[in-house]
Amino acid sequence: MKVEKDLIVNRADGLHARPAGNLVKQLKAYESSIVFVYKDRHIDGKSIIQLMKLSLKQGERVKVVIDGHDAQQAAAAIERFLEH
């Protein structure tokens, strides 16, 4: 199953090192492939280095493409994480 979502980063701290690390830890529990698309860049959502390089700040929009049997659950986890 493939899920694509456009999400807004609502976290006050955006996705700098610590939050990016926490998100990657959560995402490694899912078997699905997870790709973040931001300004024509496609990065592996399970790579802390790549995720940090996006430098996402509060209010920015990012697309997430998740492919696999647990895609719905992974998408929900990402959405929850970016909300808080």
HELIX and SHEET records of a PDB file:
HELIX    1   1 ALA A   17  LEU A   27  1                                  11    
HELIX    2   2 ILE A   48  LYS A   53  1                                   6    
HELIX    3   3 ALA A   71  GLU A   83  1                                  13    
SHEET    1   A 4 LYS A   2  ILE A   8  0                                        
SHEET    2   A 4 ARG A  61  ASP A  67 -1                                        
SHEET    3   A 4 SER A  33  TYR A  38 -1                                        
SHEET    4   A 4 ARG A  41  ASP A  44 -1                                        
END                                                                             
